[in-house]
């Protein structure tokens, strides 16, 4: 079991990333908070030692993605998110940013993961491949197809 100092350091360092990753998968605040707590509880009770800060960050990403997928697979899970919750998340955003966020959240999970890790967390395709257990070329394909889907949904090149 980890010390309170270690737990606090991890929350300070990874809380925003874990919350964003949860919301990208789950699309609502209540489930996001549940998984957020689950991930940090797993960290606190884990005896795993990390080789580096990047190794620790990768562990948080992997555990978060797996916990979100487990919840989405559960029998009682509803896969819809009220539009108001999307608006709440993007309250400080422009209309265009809200449209992009809604389009990203509407992508199938395999594309959403790759897009989030690449554009929001700054991972390269080889790093994403290691994190998700996929071939690097598969990651490039996922990103290309996700961009095509987003371009179609957003109406062309004017959204970047």
VOPAGU-2260 file (C-alpha; in pm, 1 decimal, decimal comma):
REM VOPAGU-2260
SITE   aa  ch    i         X         Y         Z
SITE  UNK   A    0       0,0       0,0       0,0
SITE  UNK   A    1     126,8     345,4     -90,5
SITE  UNK   A    2     177,4     634,7     147,9
SITE  UNK   A    3     -54,6     934,6     161,0
SITE  UNK   A    4     223,5    1149,0      10,3
SITE  UNK   A    5     259,3     915,7    -288,9
SITE  UNK   A    6    -117,0     913,1    -340,5
SITE  UNK   A    7    -140,5    1292,7    -321,7
SITE  UNK   A    8     147,4    1332,5    -567,7
SITE  UNK   A    9     -19,7    1095,3    -813,5
SITE  UNK   A   10    -354,2    1276,8    -785,9
SITE  UNK   A   11    -185,1    1612,5    -845,8
SITE  UNK   A   12       6,2    1477,6   -1144,4
SITE  UNK   A   13    -255,9    1258,0   -1316,5
SITE  UNK   A   14    -603,0    1369,6   -1201,4
SITE  UNK   A   15    -680,6    1589,4   -1502,9
SITE  UNK   A   16    -560,7    1328,0   -1750,1
SITE  UNK   A   17    -759,7    1047,7   -1584,4
SITE  UNK   A   18   -1076,6    1261,1   -1571,1
SITE  UNK   A   19   -1048,6    1362,9   -1936,9
SITE  UNK   A   20    -979,8    1007,6   -2047,6
SITE  UNK   A   21   -1278,9     882,3   -1847,3
SITE  UNK   A   22   -1507,7    1146,8   -1991,0
SITE  UNK   A   23   -1396,8    1072,6   -2346,4
SITE  UNK   A   24   -1499,1     709,7   -2291,5
SITE  UNK   A   25   -1799,5     741,3   -2063,4
SITE  UNK   A   26   -1949,4    1074,7   -2171,0
SITE  UNK   A   27   -2095,2    1160,0   -1830,2
SITE  UNK   A   28   -1970,7    1305,8   -1503,4
SITE  UNK   A   29   -2111,8    1045,8   -1261,7
SITE  UNK   A   30   -1940,2     748,9   -1427,5
SITE  UNK   A   31   -1627,1     958,4   -1475,2
SITE  UNK   A   32   -1606,3    1021,9   -1100,3
SITE  UNK   A   33   -1666,8     653,5   -1020,9
SITE  UNK   A   34   -1387,7     536,7   -1247,6
SITE  UNK   A   35   -1161,2     819,8   -1131,8
SITE  UNK   A   36   -1193,1     691,2    -774,2
SITE  UNK   A   37   -1146,2     331,5    -885,1
SITE  UNK   A   38    -823,9     412,6   -1070,7
SITE  UNK   A   39    -666,2     598,3    -779,6
SITE  UNK   A   40    -778,9     331,8    -532,2
SITE  UNK   A   41    -604,7      70,7    -748,0
SITE  UNK   A   42    -294,9     288,6    -742,5
SITE  UNK   A   43    -300,3     326,0    -364,2
SITE  UNK   A   44    -337,1     -47,2    -295,6
SITE  UNK   A   45     -92,5    -150,1    -568,9
SITE  UNK   A   46     264,2    -243,8    -481,2
SITE  UNK   A   47     380,4    -192,0    -839,5
SITE  UNK   A   48     703,1       3,3    -872,7
SITE  UNK   A   49     755,7     210,4   -1183,5
SITE  UNK   A   50    1074,0     242,4   -1385,7
SITE  UNK   A   51    1007,8     605,1   -1474,0
SITE  UNK   A   52     745,7     878,8   -1471,4
SITE  UNK   A   53     644,0     776,5   -1826,4
SITE  UNK   A   54     596,8     416,6   -1710,6
SITE  UNK   A   55     374,0     538,7   -1428,6
SITE  UNK   A   56     174,1     761,5   -1666,5
SITE  UNK   A   57     129,4     468,9   -1907,5
SITE  UNK   A   58       4,1     255,9   -1615,7
SITE  UNK   A   59    -257,4     520,5   -1530,5
SITE  UNK   A   60    -371,3     537,8   -1893,3
SITE  UNK   A   61    -395,0     160,2   -1926,8
SITE  UNK   A   62    -581,8     113,9   -1596,6
SITE  UNK   A   63    -819,9     399,8   -1679,9
SITE  UNK   A   64    -898,7     269,6   -2028,3
SITE  UNK   A   65    -953,5     -82,6   -1894,8
SITE  UNK   A   66   -1180,2      36,8   -1612,8
SITE  UNK   A   67   -1386,3     243,3   -1858,6
SITE  UNK   A   68   -1419,0     -50,9   -2095,1
SITE  UNK   A   69   -1522,6    -278,7   -1809,0
SITE  UNK   A   70   -1794,8     -35,6   -1709,8
SITE  UNK   A   71   -1914,3       3,7   -2069,6
SITE  UNK   A   72   -1937,1    -375,1   -2103,2
SITE  UNK   A   73   -2136,2    -417,9   -1784,5
SITE  UNK   A   74   -2494,4    -537,3   -1828,8
SITE  UNK   A   75   -2659,2    -240,4   -1657,8
SITE  UNK   A   76   -2465,1      27,1   -1845,0
SITE  UNK   A   77   -2659,8     270,7   -2058,2
SITE  UNK   A   78   -2447,1     399,2   -2345,6
SITE  UNK   A   79   -2610,6     738,3   -2383,5
SITE  UNK   A   80   -2508,6    1073,8   -2243,6
SITE  UNK   A   81   -2745,2    1364,9   -2196,9
SITE  UNK   A   82   -2663,0    1661,0   -2420,5
SITE  UNK   A   83   -2655,2    1884,9   -2109,6
SITE  UNK   A   84   -2350,2    1697,1   -1978,7
SITE  UNK   A   85   -2159,8    1758,9   -2300,8
SITE  UNK   A   86   -2253,2    2126,3   -2271,1
SITE  UNK   A   87   -2134,8    2135,3   -1907,3
SITE  UNK   A   88   -1795,8    1990,3   -1999,6
SITE  UNK   A   89   -1750,1    2242,0   -2277,6
SITE  UNK   A   90   -1911,5    2541,6   -2103,8
SITE  UNK   A   91   -1601,4    2756,4   -2141,3
SITE  UNK   A   92   -1552,1    2653,8   -2504,4
SITE  UNK   A   93   -1659,9    2818,4   -2823,9
SITE  UNK   A   94   -1939,9    2670,6   -3031,8
SITE  UNK   A   95   -1681,5    2529,5   -3273,2
SITE  UNK   A   96   -1488,4    2362,5   -2989,7
SITE  UNK   A   97   -1813,6    2209,7   -2860,2
SITE  UNK   A   98   -1887,9    2072,8   -3207,2
SITE  UNK   A   99   -1540,7    1919,0   -3229,4
SITE  UNK   A  100   -1573,1    1769,4   -2880,7
SITE  UNK   A  101   -1913,7    1620,7   -2963,1
SITE  UNK   A  102   -1773,7    1477,3   -3288,2
SITE  UNK   A  103   -1473,1    1323,2   -3109,4
SITE  UNK   A  104   -1699,5    1174,5   -2839,4
SITE  UNK   A  105   -1923,9    1024,1   -3107,5
SITE  UNK   A  106   -1636,1     831,8   -3267,9
SITE  UNK   A  107   -1622,3     454,4   -3214,9
SITE  UNK   A  108   -1405,2     365,3   -2914,8
SITE  UNK   A  109   -1105,2     236,5   -3109,2
SITE  UNK   A  110   -1077,0     572,2   -3288,8
SITE  UNK   A  111   -1161,2     780,2   -2980,8
SITE  UNK   A  112    -873,4     622,0   -2782,1
SITE  UNK   A  113    -617,4     690,7   -3053,4
SITE  UNK   A  114    -740,0    1048,6   -3110,4
SITE  UNK   A  115    -741,0    1128,9   -2738,7
SITE  UNK   A  116    -393,9     989,5   -2673,6
SITE  UNK   A  117    -247,0    1158,5   -2981,7
SITE  UNK   A  118    -409,4    1502,1   -2976,1
SITE  UNK   A  119    -482,7    1555,2   -2606,0
SITE  UNK   A  120    -195,3    1368,4   -2438,4
SITE  UNK   A  121      66,5    1415,9   -2712,1
SITE  UNK   A  122     164,0    1051,6   -2762,5
SITE  UNK   A  123     319,1     935,1   -3089,0
SITE  UNK   A  124     177,8     643,8   -3288,0
SITE  UNK   A  125     445,3     397,6   -3163,8
SITE  UNK   A  126     375,5     502,8   -2802,1
SITE  UNK   A  127      -0,2     465,9   -2854,1
SITE  UNK   A  128      60,5     123,1   -3004,2
SITE  UNK   A  129     246,6      12,9   -2692,2
SITE  UNK   A  130     -18,6     159,0   -2461,2
SITE  UNK   A  131    -310,1      -1,6   -2645,3
SITE  UNK   A  132    -134,3    -321,6   -2747,5
SITE  UNK   A  133    -165,5    -244,6   -3119,4
SITE  UNK   A  134      76,1    -240,5   -3410,6
SITE  UNK   A  135     213,3     107,0   -3493,3
SITE  UNK   A  136      74,5      89,3   -3847,8
SITE  UNK   A  137    -266,2       3,8   -3701,5
SITE  UNK   A  138    -249,8     321,0   -3491,7
SITE  UNK   A  139    -166,8     527,9   -3800,9
SITE  UNK   A  140    -466,2     370,3   -3976,6
SITE  UNK   A  141    -694,4     443,2   -3678,6
SITE  UNK   A  142    -583,6     808,6   -3671,4
SITE  UNK   A  143    -630,6     846,4   -4047,1
SITE  UNK   A  144    -978,3     694,6   -4039,0
SITE  UNK   A  145   -1072,0     900,8   -3733,1
SITE  UNK   A  146    -966,3    1220,5   -3911,0
SITE  UNK   A  147   -1175,2    1119,7   -4213,3
SITE  UNK   A  148   -1479,0    1056,9   -3992,0
SITE  UNK   A  149   -1429,9    1386,6   -3813,1
SITE  UNK   A  150   -1391,4    1571,2   -4143,0
SITE  UNK   A  151   -1721,1    1419,9   -4264,5
SITE  UNK   A  152   -1903,5    1499,6   -3940,2
SITE  UNK   A  153   -1769,9    1852,3   -3914,2
SITE  UNK   A  154   -1827,5    1944,7   -4275,8
SITE  UNK   A  155   -1484,0    1958,5   -4435,9
SITE  UNK   A  156   -1157,8    2140,9   -4392,3
SITE  UNK   A  157   -1282,3    2464,8   -4231,7
SITE  UNK   A  158   -1262,4    2305,9   -3883,0
SITE  UNK   A  159    -898,7    2203,8   -3921,5
